[in-house]
Amino acid sequence: GDTTKLDKALAGTNKQLSATQQSLKDVERLLKLDPGNTELLAQKQKLLAQAASGTADKLKTLREAARSADEALQRGRDYQAKYEPLKAQLDSVAASMQGLEANEASMQAKLESGEISTEQYDKFKDKLEDTRKAHQALQQAVKDLDREFAGARLDQSQYDALQRELAESEREAKDAEKAFKDCSSGLDELGRKAGAVSDKAGKVAGAFAPVTAAVGALAGAALATVPATEELR
């Protein structure tokens, strides 16, 4: 049917998703060697966002196709109901025409040798001509039928494949969104832990501030009792 339009619509998205997934595998491999690498973590988050966006786009395209899939399936069934008997008739006439054409040279030779009469030969030629006309008429009928059912139409196998692809893409979209959220929350947690370490370090510095001041005062007093040379300073 007209499923090539859907294939083309998905081709770019699938290609982009494939490239993103490969990049994610590369980043994951490197993160195993260096789990705390902030640049790699940032790349992972960006790639997961791209994957989530790409699967969402793919899902949108498939859902749009699915909305008209039932109608396309019925159109496909109606088309097949008219096409199959027409095709059977066309095949039968085509076979007869090929047989007559294969005997054309032989009939011409028989006429020339006197094995058959001119009347017999003319009847053969008339039958061949009628068969050719019938064949052309059936070919035209098939073209007319194609025009009548132009547009989206699906057979049962195509319809089922679309439904499977839709279900798979819905799962992939959920997984991609979850992976992105998990990564984002993980980076947020990493940031909170870093902040907590910083706060604790600040508290430690604050706790030691009086001691540091006291040591500084003692050092100042000591220096006041000796020659202030550059080496001592």
C-alpha positions as CSV (number, residue, x, y, z in Angstrom):
1,G,0.0,0.0,0.0
2,D,1.1,3.5,0.9
3,T,3.2,2.4,3.8
4,T,6.4,3.7,2.2
5,K,5.4,7.2,3.5
6,L,5.5,5.9,7.0
7,D,8.8,4.1,6.4
8,K,10.3,7.4,5.1
9,A,8.9,9.4,8.1
10,L,10.5,7.0,10.5
11,A,13.8,6.5,8.7
12,G,15.4,9.7,9.9
13,T,14.2,9.2,13.5
14,N,15.4,5.6,13.6
15,K,18.8,6.6,12.2
16,Q,19.2,9.4,14.8
17,L,18.1,7.0,17.6
18,S,20.6,4.4,16.5
19,A,23.5,7.0,16.5
20,T,22.4,8.2,20.0
21,Q,22.3,4.7,21.4
22,Q,25.8,4.0,20.1
23,S,27.1,7.1,21.7
24,L,25.4,6.2,25.0
25,K,27.1,2.8,24.9
26,D,30.5,4.5,24.4
27,V,29.9,6.9,27.3
28,E,28.7,4.1,29.6
29,R,31.8,2.1,28.8
30,L,34.0,5.1,29.7
31,L,32.1,5.8,32.8
32,K,32.8,2.3,34.1
33,L,36.5,3.2,34.0
34,D,35.9,6.7,35.4
35,P,32.6,6.9,37.2
36,G,33.1,10.4,38.6
37,N,34.0,12.1,35.4
38,T,31.6,15.1,35.3
39,E,32.1,15.7,31.6
40,L,31.1,12.1,30.8
41,L,28.1,12.4,33.2
42,A,27.0,15.6,31.4
43,Q,27.3,13.8,28.0
44,K,25.2,10.9,29.3
45,Q,22.5,13.2,30.5
46,K,22.5,15.1,27.1
47,L,22.3,11.8,25.1
48,L,19.5,10.4,27.3
49,A,17.6,13.6,26.7
50,Q,18.1,13.2,22.9
51,A,17.0,9.5,23.2
52,A,13.9,10.5,25.1
53,S,13.0,13.2,22.5
54,G,13.7,10.9,19.6
55,T,11.5,8.1,20.9
56,A,8.8,10.6,21.7
57,D,8.9,11.8,18.1
58,K,8.8,8.2,16.8
59,L,5.8,7.4,19.0
60,K,4.0,10.5,17.8
61,T,4.5,9.5,14.2
62,L,3.2,6.0,14.9
63,R,0.2,7.2,16.8
64,E,-0.7,9.4,13.9
65,A,-0.5,6.5,11.6
66,A,-2.4,4.2,14.0
67,R,-5.3,6.7,14.1
68,S,-6.1,6.0,10.5
69,A,-4.9,2.4,10.5
70,D,-8.4,0.8,11.0
71,E,-9.7,2.8,8.0
72,A,-6.6,1.8,6.0
73,L,-7.1,-1.8,6.9
74,Q,-10.7,-1.7,5.7
75,R,-9.6,0.0,2.5
76,G,-7.0,-2.8,2.0
77,R,-9.6,-5.5,2.5
78,D,-12.0,-3.8,0.0
79,Y,-9.2,-3.5,-2.5
80,Q,-8.2,-7.1,-2.1
81,A,-11.8,-8.2,-2.6
82,K,-11.9,-6.5,-6.0
83,Y,-8.3,-7.1,-7.0
84,E,-8.0,-10.8,-6.4
85,P,-10.6,-12.0,-8.9
86,L,-9.4,-9.4,-11.4
87,K,-5.8,-10.6,-10.9
88,A,-6.9,-14.2,-11.4
89,Q,-8.7,-13.3,-14.6
90,L,-5.7,-11.3,-15.8
91,D,-3.3,-14.2,-15.1
92,S,-5.5,-16.6,-17.0
93,V,-5.8,-14.3,-20.1
94,A,-2.1,-13.6,-20.0
95,A,-1.3,-17.3,-20.0
96,S,-3.7,-17.8,-23.0
97,M,-2.1,-14.9,-24.9
98,Q,1.4,-16.3,-24.3
99,G,0.3,-19.7,-25.6
100,L,-1.3,-18.1,-28.7
101,E,1.8,-15.9,-29.4
102,A,4.0,-19.0,-29.0
103,N,2.0,-20.7,-31.8
104,E,1.8,-17.7,-34.1
105,A,4.9,-18.5,-36.1
106,S,3.9,-22.2,-36.3
107,M,0.4,-21.2,-37.7
108,Q,2.0,-18.9,-40.2
109,A,4.2,-21.8,-41.4
110,K,1.2,-24.2,-41.6
111,L,-0.7,-21.6,-43.7
112,E,2.2,-21.3,-46.1
113,S,2.6,-25.1,-46.3
114,G,-1.1,-25.6,-46.9
115,E,-1.7,-27.5,-43.7
116,I,-4.4,-25.1,-42.7
117,S,-6.7,-22.9,-44.6
118,T,-6.8,-19.2,-44.7
119,E,-10.1,-19.3,-42.8
120,Q,-8.5,-21.3,-40.0
121,Y,-5.5,-19.0,-39.9
122,D,-7.8,-15.9,-39.8
123,K,-9.8,-17.4,-36.9
124,F,-6.5,-18.0,-35.0
125,K,-5.4,-14.4,-35.7
126,D,-8.8,-13.0,-34.6
127,K,-8.6,-15.1,-31.3
128,L,-5.1,-13.8,-30.7
129,E,-6.2,-10.2,-31.3
130,D,-9.2,-10.6,-29.0
131,T,-7.1,-12.1,-26.3
132,R,-4.6,-9.2,-26.5
133,K,-7.4,-6.7,-26.3
134,A,-8.9,-8.6,-23.3
135,H,-5.4,-8.5,-21.6
136,Q,-5.1,-4.8,-22.2
137,A,-8.6,-4.2,-20.8
138,L,-7.8,-6.1,-17.7
139,Q,-4.5,-4.3,-17.2
140,Q,-6.4,-1.0,-17.4
141,A,-9.0,-2.3,-14.9
142,V,-6.2,-3.0,-12.5
143,K,-4.8,0.6,-13.0
144,D,-8.3,2.0,-12.5
145,L,-8.7,0.0,-9.3
146,D,-5.3,1.3,-8.0
147,R,-6.5,4.8,-8.6
148,E,-9.8,4.2,-6.9
149,F,-8.0,3.0,-3.8
150,A,-5.1,5.4,-4.0
151,G,-3.8,6.5,-0.6
152,A,-3.2,4.6,2.7
153,R,-4.3,1.0,2.7
154,L,-2.9,-1.9,4.8
155,D,-3.2,-5.6,4.6
156,Q,-3.6,-7.6,7.9
157,S,0.1,-8.3,8.2
158,Q,1.0,-4.7,7.8
159,Y,-1.6,-3.6,10.3
160,D,-0.4,-6.1,12.9
161,A,3.2,-5.0,12.3
162,L,2.2,-1.4,12.9
163,Q,0.4,-2.3,16.2
164,R,3.5,-4.2,17.4
165,E,5.8,-1.3,16.5
166,L,3.5,1.1,18.3
167,A,3.5,-1.0,21.5
168,E,7.3,-1.4,21.3
169,S,7.8,2.3,20.8
170,E,5.5,3.1,23.8
171,R,7.7,0.9,26.0
172,E,10.9,2.5,24.6
173,A,9.5,6.0,25.2
174,K,8.7,5.2,28.8
175,D,12.1,3.6,29.3
176,A,14.0,6.5,27.7
177,E,12.1,9.0,29.8
178,K,12.8,7.1,33.0
179,A,16.5,6.7,32.1
180,F,16.7,10.5,31.6
181,K,14.9,11.3,34.9
182,D,17.0,8.8,36.8
183,C,20.2,10.3,35.4
184,S,19.0,13.8,36.2
185,S,18.1,12.9,39.8
186,G,21.4,11.1,40.1
187,L,23.3,14.2,39.1
188,D,21.2,16.3,41.5
189,E,22.0,13.9,44.3
190,L,25.7,14.1,43.3
191,G,25.4,17.9,43.5
192,R,23.7,17.7,46.9
193,K,26.5,15.5,48.2
194,A,29.1,17.8,46.9
195,G,27.3,20.7,48.6
196,A,27.1,18.8,51.8
197,V,30.9,18.1,51.7
198,S,31.5,21.8,51.1
199,D,29.3,22.8,54.0
200,K,31.0,20.4,56.3
201,A,34.4,21.7,55.2
202,G,33.2,25.2,55.9
203,K,32.1,24.2,59.4
204,V,35.4,22.5,60.0
205,A,37.2,25.7,58.9
206,G,34.9,27.7,61.2
207,A,35.5,25.4,64.1
208,F,39.3,25.8,63.8
209,A,39.2,29.5,63.2
210,P,39.8,30.5,66.9
211,V,42.7,28.0,67.0
212,T,44.1,29.5,63.8
213,A,43.8,33.0,65.2
214,A,45.5,32.0,68.5
215,V,48.4,30.3,66.6
216,G,48.7,33.5,64.5
217,A,48.9,35.7,67.7
218,L,51.5,33.4,69.3
219,A,53.5,33.5,66.1
220,G,53.3,37.3,66.0
221,A,54.5,37.6,69.6
222,A,57.4,35.2,68.9
223,L,58.5,37.2,65.9
224,A,58.4,40.3,67.9
225,T,61.1,38.9,70.2
226,V,63.6,38.1,67.4
227,P,65.3,40.0,64.5
228,A,62.7,40.2,61.7
229,T,64.9,38.8,59.0
230,E,63.5,37.7,55.5
231,E,64.5,34.1,56.1
232,L,62.5,33.9,59.4
233,R,59.6,35.6,57.8
